[in-house]
Amino acid sequence: MEDAEIVLMFSLLMIPAAIWLQLWVKNRREKRRNELGEEEFENTARAFGSIILEGTAIVGGLIMIIMGSSGVLKYVLNFYNT
């Protein structure tokens, strides 16, 4: 296998992992909602930790989606360019 195919495989594996990460954050937020639709935390430390964890997951997931789709696009462009 050449390097291009290996990059393509990792890119294709990265996209579903990133989508799962985004869905995980969404489900985590939905579990914290009360009857009025507001997010509730037990204390400030839990709120701060949740903001840091979920923010990192969202940004990391978006970076993974961008890198994965660019790897697929690069492979397609190189494949049809030659």
Secondary structure as a PSIPRED ss2 file (coil, helix, strand):
# PSIPRED VFORMAT (PSIPRED V4.0)

   1 M C   1.000  0.000  0.000
   2 E C   1.000  0.000  0.000
   3 D H   0.000  1.000  0.000
   4 A H   0.000  1.000  0.000
   5 E H   0.000  1.000  0.000
   6 I H   0.000  1.000  0.000
   7 V H   0.000  1.000  0.000
   8 L H   0.000  1.000  0.000
   9 M H   0.000  1.000  0.000
  10 F H   0.000  1.000  0.000
  11 S H   0.000  1.000  0.000
  12 L H   0.000  1.000  0.000
  13 L H   0.000  1.000  0.000
  14 M H   0.000  1.000  0.000
  15 I H   0.000  1.000  0.000
  16 P H   0.000  1.000  0.000
  17 A H   0.000  1.000  0.000
  18 A H   0.000  1.000  0.000
  19 I H   0.000  1.000  0.000
  20 W H   0.000  1.000  0.000
  21 L H   0.000  1.000  0.000
  22 Q H   0.000  1.000  0.000
  23 L H   0.000  1.000  0.000
  24 W H   0.000  1.000  0.000
  25 V H   0.000  1.000  0.000
  26 K H   0.000  1.000  0.000
  27 N H   0.000  1.000  0.000
  28 R H   0.000  1.000  0.000
  29 R H   0.000  1.000  0.000
  30 E H   0.000  1.000  0.000
  31 K H   0.000  1.000  0.000
  32 R C   1.000  0.000  0.000
  33 R E   0.000  0.000  1.000
  34 N C   1.000  0.000  0.000
  35 E C   1.000  0.000  0.000
  36 L C   1.000  0.000  0.000
  37 G C   1.000  0.000  0.000
  38 E C   1.000  0.000  0.000
  39 E E   0.000  0.000  1.000
  40 E C   1.000  0.000  0.000
  41 F C   1.000  0.000  0.000
  42 E C   1.000  0.000  0.000
  43 N C   1.000  0.000  0.000
  44 T H   0.000  1.000  0.000
  45 A H   0.000  1.000  0.000
  46 R H   0.000  1.000  0.000
  47 A H   0.000  1.000  0.000
  48 F H   0.000  1.000  0.000
  49 G H   0.000  1.000  0.000
  50 S H   0.000  1.000  0.000
  51 I H   0.000  1.000  0.000
  52 I H   0.000  1.000  0.000
  53 L H   0.000  1.000  0.000
  54 E H   0.000  1.000  0.000
  55 G H   0.000  1.000  0.000
  56 T H   0.000  1.000  0.000
  57 A H   0.000  1.000  0.000
  58 I H   0.000  1.000  0.000
  59 V H   0.000  1.000  0.000
  60 G H   0.000  1.000  0.000
  61 G H   0.000  1.000  0.000
  62 L H   0.000  1.000  0.000
  63 I H   0.000  1.000  0.000
  64 M H   0.000  1.000  0.000
  65 I H   0.000  1.000  0.000
  66 I H   0.000  1.000  0.000
  67 M H   0.000  1.000  0.000
  68 G H   0.000  1.000  0.000
  69 S H   0.000  1.000  0.000
  70 S H   0.000  1.000  0.000
  71 G H   0.000  1.000  0.000
  72 V H   0.000  1.000  0.000
  73 L H   0.000  1.000  0.000
  74 K H   0.000  1.000  0.000
  75 Y H   0.000  1.000  0.000
  76 V H   0.000  1.000  0.000
  77 L H   0.000  1.000  0.000
  78 N H   0.000  1.000  0.000
  79 F H   0.000  1.000  0.000
  80 Y H   0.000  1.000  0.000
  81 N H   0.000  1.000  0.000
  82 T C   1.000  0.000  0.000
